[in-house]
Amino acid sequence: VIKNNILLQDTLVPGRLTACKHANGRDWWVISHKLFSSTVFKYLITPLGIGGPWIQDLVTQRDIAFGQSIFSNQGDKYVYYDPTGDLDIWDFDRCDGNFSNLIHIDLNDSAAAGGIAFSPTDRFLYISSTNYIYQFDMNASSIDSSKITVGVYDGFRSVGLYANFYLCALAPDGKIYINCGNGCFILHVINSPDSAGLSCDFCQHCITL
């Protein structure tokens, strides 16, 4: 055990530290982004310690913006979304830690913040974009063209605050939960995220905290 060992002296994008299990089922890749840059830092955690950082250019410059980055459940896709850089989808090699085959999608809406989540089978990708919930079909020949709007903010307020859509999380029960990014006492829910279109059953402010 080594204490107080600095792994990186730099300025990182807040809230984008993301992890994915190595293809060997034991080690872990940890990803972080350099602020005001398109550079990503990659570490590999093994029983022998922490290796890296290895550096790769992921094309899109990252600023201070309210968004989210995630790996797919299978670990073969990496997705980054914020309202400034919009949506980037990468293939990820769990063996060597390299990103490839960028798909960039411009959402062109008025979002101030947002989040992302995969359905349990990774078939569908969901974007929570302040006032809209979008679904993308990851099996479509054109992921961009597969976009469907499955939710539109209805103006609901909780404790006087707008209950817009912010970060997403796929939970162990197979549902996707979405918070509001403020002090609202509610959560939004996608009840059947592996179902196409409106059949995904997006329910606004359905859980009271």
Contacts in CASP RR format, 6 or more apart in sequence:
PFRMAT RR
TARGET T0000
AUTHOR 0000-0000-0000
METHOD contacts of the structure
MODEL  1
VIKNNILLQDTLVPGRLTACKHANGRDWWVISHKLFSSTVFKYLITPLGI
GGPWIQDLVTQRDIAFGQSIFSNQGDKYVYYDPTGDLDIWDFDRCDGNFS
NLIHIDLNDSAAAGGIAFSPTDRFLYISSTNYIYQFDMNASSIDSSKITV
GVYDGFRSVGLYANFYLCALAPDGKIYINCGNGCFILHVINSPDSAGLSC
DFCQHCITL
7 43 0 8 1.000
7 50 0 8 1.000
7 52 0 8 1.000
7 53 0 8 1.000
8 32 0 8 1.000
8 41 0 8 1.000
8 53 0 8 1.000
10 34 0 8 1.000
10 41 0 8 1.000
11 34 0 8 1.000
11 35 0 8 1.000
11 36 0 8 1.000
12 32 0 8 1.000
12 33 0 8 1.000
12 34 0 8 1.000
12 35 0 8 1.000
12 41 0 8 1.000
13 32 0 8 1.000
13 33 0 8 1.000
13 34 0 8 1.000
13 35 0 8 1.000
13 62 0 8 1.000
13 63 0 8 1.000
13 64 0 8 1.000
14 64 0 8 1.000
16 31 0 8 1.000
16 32 0 8 1.000
16 33 0 8 1.000
16 62 0 8 1.000
16 68 0 8 1.000
16 69 0 8 1.000
16 80 0 8 1.000
17 30 0 8 1.000
17 31 0 8 1.000
17 32 0 8 1.000
18 30 0 8 1.000
18 31 0 8 1.000
18 32 0 8 1.000
18 69 0 8 1.000
18 70 0 8 1.000
18 71 0 8 1.000
18 78 0 8 1.000
19 28 0 8 1.000
19 29 0 8 1.000
19 30 0 8 1.000
19 31 0 8 1.000
19 71 0 8 1.000
20 28 0 8 1.000
20 29 0 8 1.000
20 31 0 8 1.000
20 71 0 8 1.000
20 75 0 8 1.000
20 78 0 8 1.000
20 92 0 8 1.000
20 94 0 8 1.000
21 27 0 8 1.000
21 28 0 8 1.000
21 29 0 8 1.000
21 75 0 8 1.000
21 94 0 8 1.000
22 28 0 8 1.000
22 29 0 8 1.000
22 44 0 8 1.000
22 94 0 8 1.000
22 95 0 8 1.000
23 94 0 8 1.000
23 95 0 8 1.000
26 46 0 8 1.000
26 47 0 8 1.000
27 44 0 8 1.000
27 45 0 8 1.000
27 46 0 8 1.000
28 44 0 8 1.000
28 45 0 8 1.000
29 42 0 8 1.000
29 43 0 8 1.000
29 44 0 8 1.000
29 45 0 8 1.000
29 94 0 8 1.000
29 97 0 8 1.000
30 42 0 8 1.000
30 43 0 8 1.000
30 44 0 8 1.000
30 45 0 8 1.000
31 40 0 8 1.000
31 41 0 8 1.000
31 42 0 8 1.000
31 43 0 8 1.000
31 69 0 8 1.000
31 78 0 8 1.000
32 40 0 8 1.000
32 41 0 8 1.000
32 43 0 8 1.000
33 39 0 8 1.000
33 40 0 8 1.000
33 41 0 8 1.000
33 58 0 8 1.000
33 62 0 8 1.000
33 69 0 8 1.000
33 80 0 8 1.000
34 40 0 8 1.000
34 41 0 8 1.000
34 62 0 8 1.000
35 62 0 8 1.000
35 63 0 8 1.000
35 64 0 8 1.000
36 61 0 8 1.000
36 62 0 8 1.000
36 63 0 8 1.000
37 61 0 8 1.000
37 62 0 8 1.000
38 57 0 8 1.000
38 58 0 8 1.000
38 59 0 8 1.000
38 60 0 8 1.000
38 61 0 8 1.000
38 62 0 8 1.000
39 55 0 8 1.000
39 56 0 8 1.000
39 57 0 8 1.000
39 58 0 8 1.000
40 55 0 8 1.000
40 56 0 8 1.000
40 57 0 8 1.000
40 58 0 8 1.000
40 99 0 8 1.000
41 52 0 8 1.000
41 53 0 8 1.000
41 54 0 8 1.000
41 55 0 8 1.000
42 52 0 8 1.000
42 53 0 8 1.000
42 54 0 8 1.000
42 55 0 8 1.000
42 56 0 8 1.000
42 97 0 8 1.000
43 50 0 8 1.000
43 51 0 8 1.000
43 52 0 8 1.000
43 53 0 8 1.000
43 54 0 8 1.000
44 50 0 8 1.000
44 51 0 8 1.000
44 52 0 8 1.000
44 97 0 8 1.000
45 51 0 8 1.000
54 97 0 8 1.000
56 98 0 8 1.000
56 99 0 8 1.000
58 80 0 8 1.000
58 88 0 8 1.000
58 90 0 8 1.000
58 99 0 8 1.000
58 102 0 8 1.000
59 88 0 8 1.000
59 102 0 8 1.000
59 104 0 8 1.000
60 80 0 8 1.000
60 85 0 8 1.000
60 88 0 8 1.000
60 104 0 8 1.000
61 85 0 8 1.000
62 80 0 8 1.000
62 82 0 8 1.000
62 85 0 8 1.000
63 82 0 8 1.000
63 84 0 8 1.000
63 85 0 8 1.000
65 82 0 8 1.000
65 83 0 8 1.000
65 84 0 8 1.000
65 85 0 8 1.000
65 113 0 8 1.000
66 82 0 8 1.000
66 83 0 8 1.000
66 112 0 8 1.000
66 113 0 8 1.000
66 114 0 8 1.000
66 166 0 8 1.000
67 81 0 8 1.000
67 82 0 8 1.000
67 83 0 8 1.000
67 113 0 8 1.000
67 114 0 8 1.000
67 115 0 8 1.000
67 116 0 8 1.000
67 167 0 8 1.000
68 80 0 8 1.000
68 81 0 8 1.000
68 82 0 8 1.000
68 114 0 8 1.000
68 115 0 8 1.000
68 116 0 8 1.000
68 167 0 8 1.000
68 168 0 8 1.000
69 78 0 8 1.000
69 79 0 8 1.000
69 80 0 8 1.000
69 81 0 8 1.000
69 116 0 8 1.000
70 78 0 8 1.000
70 79 0 8 1.000
70 116 0 8 1.000
70 117 0 8 1.000
70 118 0 8 1.000
71 77 0 8 1.000
71 78 0 8 1.000
71 79 0 8 1.000
71 92 0 8 1.000
72 78 0 8 1.000
72 79 0 8 1.000
72 118 0 8 1.000
72 122 0 8 1.000
73 118 0 8 1.000
73 120 0 8 1.000
73 121 0 8 1.000
73 122 0 8 1.000
73 170 0 8 1.000
74 122 0 8 1.000
75 92 0 8 1.000
75 94 0 8 1.000
76 91 0 8 1.000
76 92 0 8 1.000
76 94 0 8 1.000
77 89 0 8 1.000
77 90 0 8 1.000
77 91 0 8 1.000
77 92 0 8 1.000
77 118 0 8 1.000
77 122 0 8 1.000
77 138 0 8 1.000
78 89 0 8 1.000
78 90 0 8 1.000
78 91 0 8 1.000
78 92 0 8 1.000
78 99 0 8 1.000
79 87 0 8 1.000
79 88 0 8 1.000
79 89 0 8 1.000
79 90 0 8 1.000
79 116 0 8 1.000
79 118 0 8 1.000
79 125 0 8 1.000
80 87 0 8 1.000
80 88 0 8 1.000
80 90 0 8 1.000
81 87 0 8 1.000
81 88 0 8 1.000
81 114 0 8 1.000
81 115 0 8 1.000
81 116 0 8 1.000
81 127 0 8 1.000
82 113 0 8 1.000
82 114 0 8 1.000
83 107 0 8 1.000
83 111 0 8 1.000
83 112 0 8 1.000
83 113 0 8 1.000
83 114 0 8 1.000
83 129 0 8 1.000
83 130 0 8 1.000
86 104 0 8 1.000
86 105 0 8 1.000
86 106 0 8 1.000
86 107 0 8 1.000
87 104 0 8 1.000
87 105 0 8 1.000
87 106 0 8 1.000
87 107 0 8 1.000
87 116 0 8 1.000
87 127 0 8 1.000
88 102 0 8 1.000
88 103 0 8 1.000
88 104 0 8 1.000
88 105 0 8 1.000
89 102 0 8 1.000
89 103 0 8 1.000
89 104 0 8 1.000
89 105 0 8 1.000
89 125 0 8 1.000
89 143 0 8 1.000
90 99 0 8 1.000
90 100 0 8 1.000
90 101 0 8 1.000
90 102 0 8 1.000
90 103 0 8 1.000
91 99 0 8 1.000
91 100 0 8 1.000
91 101 0 8 1.000
92 98 0 8 1.000
92 99 0 8 1.000
93 99 0 8 1.000
93 100 0 8 1.000
103 143 0 8 1.000
103 144 0 8 1.000
105 136 0 8 1.000
105 143 0 8 1.000
105 144 0 8 1.000
105 147 0 8 1.000
107 127 0 8 1.000
107 129 0 8 1.000
107 134 0 8 1.000
109 129 0 8 1.000
109 130 0 8 1.000
109 131 0 8 1.000
109 132 0 8 1.000
110 130 0 8 1.000
110 131 0 8 1.000
111 129 0 8 1.000
111 130 0 8 1.000
111 131 0 8 1.000
111 132 0 8 1.000
112 130 0 8 1.000
113 130 0 8 1.000
113 164 0 8 1.000
113 166 0 8 1.000
113 181 0 8 1.000
114 127 0 8 1.000
114 128 0 8 1.000
114 129 0 8 1.000
114 130 0 8 1.000
114 165 0 8 1.000
114 166 0 8 1.000
114 167 0 8 1.000
115 127 0 8 1.000
115 128 0 8 1.000
115 129 0 8 1.000
115 165 0 8 1.000
115 166 0 8 1.000
115 167 0 8 1.000
115 168 0 8 1.000
115 178 0 8 1.000
116 125 0 8 1.000
116 126 0 8 1.000
116 127 0 8 1.000
116 128 0 8 1.000
116 168 0 8 1.000
117 125 0 8 1.000
117 126 0 8 1.000
117 128 0 8 1.000
117 168 0 8 1.000
117 169 0 8 1.000
117 170 0 8 1.000
117 176 0 8 1.000
117 190 0 8 1.000
117 193 0 8 1.000
118 124 0 8 1.000
118 125 0 8 1.000
118 126 0 8 1.000
118 138 0 8 1.000
118 170 0 8 1.000
119 125 0 8 1.000
119 126 0 8 1.000
119 170 0 8 1.000
119 176 0 8 1.000
119 193 0 8 1.000
119 194 0 8 1.000
120 170 0 8 1.000
120 174 0 8 1.000
120 193 0 8 1.000
120 194 0 8 1.000
121 194 0 8 1.000
122 138 0 8 1.000
123 137 0 8 1.000
123 138 0 8 1.000
123 139 0 8 1.000
123 194 0 8 1.000
124 135 0 8 1.000
124 136 0 8 1.000
124 137 0 8 1.000
124 138 0 8 1.000
124 193 0 8 1.000
124 194 0 8 1.000
124 196 0 8 1.000
124 200 0 8 1.000
125 135 0 8 1.000
125 136 0 8 1.000
125 138 0 8 1.000
125 143 0 8 1.000
126 133 0 8 1.000
126 134 0 8 1.000
126 135 0 8 1.000
126 136 0 8 1.000
126 150 0 8 1.000
126 168 0 8 1.000
126 176 0 8 1.000
126 190 0 8 1.000
126 193 0 8 1.000
126 200 0 8 1.000
127 133 0 8 1.000
127 134 0 8 1.000
127 136 0 8 1.000
128 165 0 8 1.000
128 166 0 8 1.000
128 167 0 8 1.000
128 168 0 8 1.000
128 178 0 8 1.000
128 188 0 8 1.000
129 165 0 8 1.000
130 153 0 8 1.000
130 164 0 8 1.000
130 165 0 8 1.000
130 166 0 8 1.000
131 152 0 8 1.000
131 153 0 8 1.000
131 164 0 8 1.000
131 165 0 8 1.000
132 149 0 8 1.000
132 151 0 8 1.000
132 152 0 8 1.000
132 153 0 8 1.000
132 165 0 8 1.000
133 149 0 8 1.000
133 150 0 8 1.000
133 151 0 8 1.000
133 152 0 8 1.000
133 165 0 8 1.000
133 178 0 8 1.000
133 188 0 8 1.000
133 190 0 8 1.000
133 202 0 8 1.000
134 147 0 8 1.000
134 148 0 8 1.000
134 149 0 8 1.000
134 150 0 8 1.000
135 147 0 8 1.000
135 148 0 8 1.000
135 149 0 8 1.000
135 150 0 8 1.000
135 196 0 8 1.000
135 197 0 8 1.000
135 200 0 8 1.000
136 143 0 8 1.000
136 144 0 8 1.000
136 146 0 8 1.000
136 147 0 8 1.000
136 148 0 8 1.000
137 143 0 8 1.000
137 146 0 8 1.000
137 196 0 8 1.000
140 146 0 8 1.000
148 196 0 8 1.000
148 197 0 8 1.000
148 198 0 8 1.000
150 190 0 8 1.000
150 197 0 8 1.000
150 198 0 8 1.000
150 200 0 8 1.000
150 202 0 8 1.000
151 202 0 8 1.000
151 204 0 8 1.000
153 162 0 8 1.000
153 163 0 8 1.000
153 164 0 8 1.000
153 165 0 8 1.000
153 204 0 8 1.000
154 204 0 8 1.000
155 162 0 8 1.000
155 163 0 8 1.000
156 163 0 8 1.000
156 186 0 8 1.000
156 204 0 8 1.000
156 205 0 8 1.000
157 163 0 8 1.000
157 184 0 8 1.000
158 180 0 8 1.000
158 183 0 8 1.000
158 184 0 8 1.000
158 185 0 8 1.000
158 186 0 8 1.000
158 205 0 8 1.000
159 183 0 8 1.000
159 184 0 8 1.000
159 185 0 8 1.000
161 180 0 8 1.000
161 182 0 8 1.000
161 183 0 8 1.000
161 184 0 8 1.000
162 180 0 8 1.000
162 182 0 8 1.000
162 184 0 8 1.000
163 180 0 8 1.000
163 184 0 8 1.000
163 186 0 8 1.000
163 188 0 8 1.000
163 204 0 8 1.000
163 205 0 8 1.000
164 180 0 8 1.000
164 181 0 8 1.000
165 178 0 8 1.000
165 180 0 8 1.000
165 188 0 8 1.000
166 178 0 8 1.000
166 179 0 8 1.000
166 180 0 8 1.000
166 181 0 8 1.000
167 178 0 8 1.000
167 179 0 8 1.000
167 181 0 8 1.000
168 176 0 8 1.000
168 177 0 8 1.000
168 178 0 8 1.000
169 176 0 8 1.000
169 177 0 8 1.000
169 178 0 8 1.000
170 176 0 8 1.000
170 193 0 8 1.000
171 177 0 8 1.000
174 193 0 8 1.000
175 189 0 8 1.000
175 190 0 8 1.000
175 191 0 8 1.000
175 192 0 8 1.000
175 193 0 8 1.000
176 189 0 8 1.000
176 190 0 8 1.000
176 193 0 8 1.000
177 187 0 8 1.000
177 188 0 8 1.000
177 189 0 8 1.000
177 207 0 8 1.000
178 187 0 8 1.000
178 188 0 8 1.000
178 189 0 8 1.000
178 190 0 8 1.000
179 187 0 8 1.000
179 188 0 8 1.000
180 186 0 8 1.000
180 187 0 8 1.000
180 188 0 8 1.000
184 205 0 8 1.000
185 208 0 8 1.000
185 209 0 8 1.000
186 205 0 8 1.000
186 206 0 8 1.000
186 207 0 8 1.000
186 208 0 8 1.000
186 209 0 8 1.000
187 205 0 8 1.000
187 206 0 8 1.000
187 207 0 8 1.000
187 209 0 8 1.000
188 202 0 8 1.000
188 203 0 8 1.000
188 204 0 8 1.000
188 205 0 8 1.000
188 206 0 8 1.000
188 207 0 8 1.000
189 202 0 8 1.000
189 203 0 8 1.000
189 206 0 8 1.000
189 207 0 8 1.000
190 200 0 8 1.000
190 201 0 8 1.000
190 202 0 8 1.000
190 203 0 8 1.000
191 200 0 8 1.000
191 201 0 8 1.000
191 202 0 8 1.000
191 203 0 8 1.000
192 199 0 8 1.000
192 200 0 8 1.000
192 201 0 8 1.000
193 200 0 8 1.000
194 200 0 8 1.000
195 201 0 8 1.000
END
